[in-house]
């Protein structure tokens, strides 16, 4: 870079640095109240549930219907992910293996309740996941090879697979018109029935799985990691166990579970209920506990990644990169909950709009309104950013 251009750029950066910055908390509070009052009064949102907190102090800066039980949609995945980090290790990984049985009439699939398994091989290859279809084909192939092409009186023993995976395996055998039986067994029995290793697959660590779950709002992964957390917490591997696990965890965090209804861990159920206040308090716990720091990093970033990658770019360009939040969408429900940078402050917000018209045009309008409101308070930390840029320019000049 020429000396003349460098001098000009430094002058520009210095000039920006000396501009007055909006650091007054009172001004921020007024702006937040004004912006979110406008949001709540927007007819398209149909009387939403909203709350905004100061991330450091927990002070409620704005609320409307914050204690009203509403449909969370995929915002409930925040609870699922928190449960996973609470009861499981982020470095856990899950292995699935295929073995020849101790006799030629059997093979054994040793699972570990791997949440990363995909039913279709093409999807598994594309996404880098464990392929159930691959195990099915190889299990049948091994049985035929061990029995001169016959599958008469053969058995596939399976341990630690999800019920849906066992049903998928049974359907696979039926579709291939073979009489091979599928028998579910416990893990220790599976080891006893296994003779020689055939193939296997290991998932990424749990942290990466949770990242994907949050970033792309993966429903199946959310259900599975929540059930793994439920088992680790001493509860059952089903929706009832998950509900108990969520309630116990939230209560232990000092969060009231009054009006909380959990029917699934993905948010697909329209019977789920949470309050904006509950989710905001959970986001406070997540922010202040280092154990949950990876969870924040897994959230979609406005205009940048995941389910928010196309948001804010046209509706509120100033907010691009400044919002980390979990989306939640069902028919007539458009939610967003997370964190927004605003100069030298960061705020927690929860917006649950679950009573609006089910038309796609209204959904788009609600999203755009939410984006624009967040755009009114989203502000980068300009002094820090400009100082960093100034140092970089000076070092290279």
PEUR-V439263 format. One line per field, one symbol per residue. ss: DSSP state (H for helix, E for strand, L for the rest). psi: psi as a letter, one per 30 degrees, with the letter a starting at -180 (. if undefined). burial: b if it has 9 or more other ideal C-beta (glycine too) atoms within 8 Angstrom, else e. A space follows every 50 residues. Layout:
ss = ???
psi = ???
burial = ???
This chain:
ss = LLHHHHHHHHHHHHHHHLLLLLLLHHHHHHHHHHHHHHHHLLHHHLLLEE EEEELLLLLEEEEELLLLLELLHHHHHHHHHHHHHHHLLLLLLLEEEEEE ELLLLEEEEELLLLLLEELLHHHHHHHLLEEHHHHHHHHHHHHHHHLLLL LLLLEEEEELLLHHHHHHHHHHHHHLLLLLEEEELLHHHHHHHEEEEEEE EELLLHHHHHHHHHHHLLHHHHHHHHHHHHHHLLLLLLHHHHHHHHHHHH HHLLLLLLLLELLLLLLLLLLLEELHHHHHHHHHHHHHLHHHHHHHHHLE ELLLLHHHLLLLLLLLHHHLLLEEEEEEEELLEEEEEEEEEELLEEEEEE EEELLLLLLHHHHHHHHHHHHHHHHHHLELLHHHHHHHHHHHHHHHL
psi = kleeeeeeeeeeeeeeefkkkifkeeeeeeeeeeefeeeefjeefhilkk kkkkfefgkjfkkkhfgkkljfbffffeeeeeeefeflkfgklkkklkkk lflfgllkjjlghjffkkekeeeeeefhlkjeeeeeeeeeeeeeefhhfk gkhlkjkkkhlleeeeeeeeeeeefghlgklkkklleeeeeefkdkkell kkllleeeeeeeeeeghjeeeeeeeeeeeeeffgalhaeeeeeeeeeeee efggkkgkgkkjflffgfkgfkklleeeeeeeeeeeefjffgefeeffkk kkgelbfgfglfeeeifffkffkjlkljklkgkjlkkbkkkibglkkkkk jjjgglkfkeeeeeeeeeeeeeeefffkklieeeeeeeeeeeeeff.
burial = eeeeebeebbeebbebbeeeeeeeeeebbebbbbbbbbbbeeebbbebbb bbbbbeeeebbbbbbbeeebbbbbbbbbbbbbbbbbbbebeebbbbbbbb beeebbbbbbbebbbbbbeebebbeeeebbbbbbbbbbbbebbbebbeee beebbbbbbebeeebbebbbebbeeeeeebebeebeeebbeebbeeebbe bebebbbebbbbbbbebebebbbbbbbbbbbebebeeebebbbbbbbbbb bebebebebbebebbbbeeeebbbbbbbbbbbbbbbbeeeebebbbebbb bbbbebebbebbeebbbebbbbbbbbbbbbeebbbbbbbbbbbebbbbbb bbbbebeeeeebbebbbbbbbbbbbbbbbebbeebbbebbeebeeee
